[in-house]
Amino acid sequence: MNQFTNTNDILDFAMENEQKAVDFYTQLAKSARTDDMRDTFEQFAKEEIGHKARLAKIKEEGIFSLPNEKVADLKISDYVVKVEPTAEMTYEQALVLAMKREKAAFKLYMKLSEQAPSNEYEMLFLGLAQEESRHKLRFEIEYDEYVLREN
């Protein structure tokens, strides 16, 4: 379990998870079953790069700070998926993992929005949460069309 002692720890953790998402979607794009899904995965990878850049800017500018006593209670490690993708993963398994990752990212950004020191940063994290929610919906639709309708 991650222990966070300051805001930079939280931002580093979030940026690391965004990079994992970039890598994950890039890999899924390579094995997508349709051009549409390949384009979707590539677009998601680009969006995750944007998320990481926004978080890096917050860290660089040093204007986002949380009270230290709140940081310990964030339990951010509760909002990540422990499973890593494998080469043997089926498309169905990849979709399930993608949905879980997006849900975890949504929860992380919602929690960060609750701790934001200003309305500007609250809105930033709420926007990131909304984007993750849209990603999850896209995967749920693909899962419904690819897995559930074929069975």
C-alpha positions as CSV (number, residue, x, y, z in Angstrom):
1,M,0.0,0.0,0.0
2,N,1.3,3.4,-0.9
3,Q,2.0,5.9,1.8
4,F,1.8,9.5,0.7
5,T,3.6,12.1,2.8
6,N,3.0,15.1,0.6
7,T,1.2,16.5,-2.4
8,N,4.1,15.6,-4.7
9,D,3.8,11.9,-3.7
10,I,0.1,12.0,-4.8
11,L,0.9,13.8,-8.1
12,D,3.8,11.4,-8.9
13,F,1.5,8.5,-8.2
14,A,-1.3,9.9,-10.4
15,M,1.3,10.7,-13.2
16,E,2.7,7.2,-13.0
17,N,-0.8,5.7,-13.3
18,E,-1.5,8.0,-16.3
19,Q,1.7,6.7,-18.0
20,K,0.6,3.1,-17.3
21,A,-2.7,4.0,-19.0
22,V,-0.8,5.4,-22.0
23,D,1.2,2.2,-22.3
24,F,-1.9,0.0,-21.8
25,Y,-3.9,1.8,-24.5
26,T,-1.0,1.8,-26.9
27,Q,-0.7,-1.9,-26.5
28,L,-4.4,-2.5,-26.9
29,A,-4.3,-0.4,-30.1
30,K,-1.8,-2.8,-31.6
31,S,-4.1,-5.8,-31.0
32,A,-7.5,-4.1,-31.6
33,R,-10.0,-6.2,-33.5
34,T,-11.3,-3.3,-35.6
35,D,-9.9,0.0,-37.0
36,D,-12.6,1.8,-35.0
37,M,-11.3,0.3,-31.7
38,R,-7.7,0.8,-32.7
39,D,-8.5,4.5,-33.3
40,T,-10.4,4.6,-29.9
41,F,-7.4,3.1,-28.0
42,E,-5.0,5.5,-29.7
43,Q,-7.2,8.5,-28.9
44,F,-7.4,7.3,-25.2
45,A,-3.7,7.0,-25.1
46,K,-3.4,10.6,-26.3
47,E,-5.9,11.8,-23.7
48,E,-4.0,10.0,-21.0
49,I,-0.8,11.8,-22.1
50,G,-2.8,15.1,-21.8
51,H,-3.8,14.1,-18.2
52,K,-0.3,13.4,-17.3
53,A,0.9,16.7,-18.7
54,R,-1.8,18.6,-16.7
55,L,-0.7,16.8,-13.5
56,A,3.0,17.6,-14.3
57,K,2.1,21.3,-14.7
58,I,0.4,21.3,-11.3
59,K,3.5,19.8,-9.8
60,E,5.9,22.1,-11.6
61,E,4.0,25.2,-10.6
62,G,3.8,24.0,-7.1
63,I,0.4,25.7,-6.5
64,F,-1.6,22.6,-5.6
65,S,-1.3,21.7,-1.9
66,L,-3.3,19.6,0.5
67,P,-3.2,19.6,4.2
68,N,-0.8,16.8,5.3
69,E,-3.4,15.2,7.6
70,K,-5.7,14.8,4.7
71,V,-3.1,13.2,2.4
72,A,-2.8,10.2,4.7
73,D,-6.5,9.6,4.5
74,L,-6.8,9.6,0.7
75,K,-6.2,5.9,0.3
76,I,-5.3,6.4,-3.3
77,S,-4.0,2.9,-3.7
78,D,-7.6,1.7,-3.3
79,Y,-8.3,3.4,-6.6
80,V,-5.9,1.5,-8.8
81,V,-6.2,-1.9,-10.6
82,K,-3.5,-4.4,-9.5
83,V,-3.7,-6.6,-12.6
84,E,-1.2,-5.9,-15.3
85,P,-2.0,-6.7,-19.0
86,T,-0.3,-9.7,-20.5
87,A,0.4,-10.8,-24.0
88,E,-1.9,-13.8,-23.6
89,M,-4.9,-11.6,-22.5
90,T,-8.0,-12.0,-24.7
91,Y,-9.8,-9.0,-26.1
92,E,-12.6,-9.6,-23.7
93,Q,-10.2,-9.6,-20.7
94,A,-8.5,-6.4,-22.1
95,L,-11.9,-4.7,-22.2
96,V,-12.7,-5.7,-18.6
97,L,-9.3,-4.5,-17.4
98,A,-9.8,-1.2,-19.3
99,M,-13.2,-0.7,-17.7
100,K,-11.7,-1.4,-14.2
101,R,-8.8,1.0,-14.9
102,E,-11.1,3.7,-16.0
103,K,-13.3,3.2,-12.9
104,A,-10.3,3.4,-10.6
105,A,-9.0,6.5,-12.3
106,F,-12.5,8.1,-12.0
107,K,-12.5,7.4,-8.3
108,L,-9.0,8.8,-7.9
109,Y,-9.9,12.1,-9.5
110,M,-13.1,12.4,-7.6
111,K,-11.2,12.0,-4.4
112,L,-8.6,14.5,-5.5
113,S,-11.4,17.0,-6.4
114,E,-12.8,16.7,-2.9
115,Q,-9.4,17.7,-1.5
116,A,-8.6,20.5,-4.0
117,P,-7.5,23.8,-2.5
118,S,-9.4,25.9,-5.0
119,N,-12.3,25.8,-7.3
120,E,-10.0,25.9,-10.3
121,Y,-8.3,22.6,-9.3
122,E,-11.6,21.1,-8.2
123,M,-12.9,21.7,-11.7
124,L,-9.7,20.3,-13.2
125,F,-10.0,17.0,-11.3
126,L,-13.7,16.8,-11.9
127,G,-13.0,17.2,-15.6
128,L,-10.4,14.5,-15.5
129,A,-12.9,12.2,-13.7
130,Q,-15.5,12.9,-16.3
131,E,-13.1,12.0,-19.1
132,E,-12.3,8.7,-17.4
133,S,-16.0,8.1,-17.0
134,R,-16.5,8.6,-20.7
135,H,-13.7,6.1,-21.5
136,K,-15.3,3.5,-19.2
137,L,-18.7,4.0,-21.0
138,R,-17.0,3.5,-24.4
139,F,-15.5,0.2,-23.2
140,E,-18.8,-0.9,-21.7
141,I,-20.5,-0.3,-25.0
142,E,-17.7,-2.3,-26.9
143,Y,-18.0,-5.1,-24.3
144,D,-21.8,-5.2,-24.8
145,E,-21.4,-5.3,-28.6
146,Y,-18.4,-7.7,-28.7
147,V,-18.9,-10.0,-25.8
148,L,-22.5,-10.0,-24.6
149,R,-24.2,-10.0,-28.0
150,E,-22.0,-12.7,-29.3
151,N,-23.0,-15.0,-26.5
